[in-house]
Amino acid sequence: MLRKAVWLHHLSEFSSAQKVRDWVKKSKDQGFDILIPAVKNYDGLADYGSRIAPIRDCFKKWDPLAVAVAQARKEKIKLHAWFCLAHEGIKARFLSEHPELIARKLDGSVSGSPPYFYFICMAQQATQDYQFSLMEEVTKRYDVDGIHLDYIRIGDKVCYCSYCKEMYFKITKEKQIRTTDGWGKYSVDWLNWRAGRIEALVRRTRAMTRKYGKELSAAVFAGYPECVRAQGQDWVNWSQQGLLDYVFPMTYDSSPEIVRAWARSHVAHLQGADVQHWEGLGKIFMRDGGDLQKQLDVIVELGIPGVVLFSYPNLKKDDFKVLKKY
């Protein structure tokens, strides 16, 4: 039998504590082993009772994470708290205090979907300290089974803020910046520094979760090693070093053949790594349960032990019938 997990991007879809309880119970009945609700979303607001980040308005009188965790314990289903790390919004504390940490493209423009969210500079220590403080807060205060890293990377075509540009010239000794946007045109020293900064946060979080006896999972780009160059995300290296308990490549595609090619490469890259490798499948890109079944057949064929579905609201009755077969 395949192991199954599911992402839920917005706890705000539930208007009451009872609806959260019903979701957890239903998910258990539907055969899921791990629930992954987002507790810090793109906009930087907390979907839990944070004492650090501003709490989303609809959750100022009740705590959906506390409710979900309590029900998960009753149902004996795991729950990993999901953090979107490289994003912050203008309503959140971080950017109100540190607007200078908005990530910049080489031309000085921003990346993201302003004003809802901006990519932030993941290389700077102040950014990492803040994101870490939220994950540590949830780990200490809630009986979650694990922390889930998402957007654990450099943002899109960033960052070339004043700090990163200063570091580029210091590291490379070059007089003109060569971006990592094209193969073979960049500084390897710069690439390694960027990847090293992201790994530093993964390593720090790994130490923290081990201290408290929690698991660590991560959603990562399917296209490896391209994601090392473009986003500083060397998830194969993290896995080989034992920094993750679970790695979930986001193998989102409509074509089962493309899913097969990607997934086969992931199996090869992770040979010998002490990590649970489950493929992330994008139900959002599938038409119906038939499409889901074709992709699940690929996962079984390759001997991959589990799948993670994106995302719960995209699953329909015929999808749940298909999932019961695996």
HELIX and SHEET records of a PDB file:
HELIX    1   1 LEU A   11  GLU A   13  5                                   3    
HELIX    2   2 ALA A   17  ASP A   29  1                                  13    
HELIX    3   3 ASP A   57  PHE A   59  5                                   3    
HELIX    4   4 PRO A   64  GLU A   75  1                                  12    
HELIX    5   5 ARG A   93  GLU A   97  1                                   5    
HELIX    6   6 PRO A   99  LEU A  101  5                                   3    
HELIX    7   7 GLN A  125  ARG A  141  1                                  17    
HELIX    8   8 SER A  162  THR A  172  1                                  11    
HELIX    9   9 VAL A  188  LYS A  211  1                                  24    
HELIX   10  10 GLU A  226  GLN A  231  1                                   6    
HELIX   11  11 TRP A  235  GLN A  240  1                                   6    
HELIX   12  12 PRO A  256  HIS A  269  1                                  14    
HELIX   13  13 LYS A  283  PHE A  285  5                                   3    
HELIX   14  14 GLY A  289  GLU A  301  1                                  13    
HELIX   15  15 TYR A  312  ASN A  314  5                                   3    
HELIX   16  16 LYS A  317  LEU A  323  1                                   7    
SHEET    1   A 9 ARG A   3  LEU A   8  0                                        
SHEET    2   A 9 ILE A  34  LYS A  40  1                                        
SHEET    3   A 9 LYS A  78  CYS A  84  1                                        
SHEET    4   A 9 GLY A 146  ASP A 150  1                                        
SHEET    5   A 9 GLU A 215  PHE A 221  1                                        
SHEET    6   A 9 TYR A 246  THR A 251  1                                        
SHEET    7   A 9 GLN A 276  GLY A 282  1                                        
SHEET    8   A 9 GLY A 306  PHE A 310  1                                        
SHEET    9   A 9 ARG A   3  LEU A   8  1                                        
SHEET    1   B 3 HIS A  87  GLU A  88  0                                        
SHEET    2   B 3 PHE A 117  PHE A 119 -1                                        
SHEET    3   B 3 GLY A 112  SER A 113 -1                                        
END                                                                             
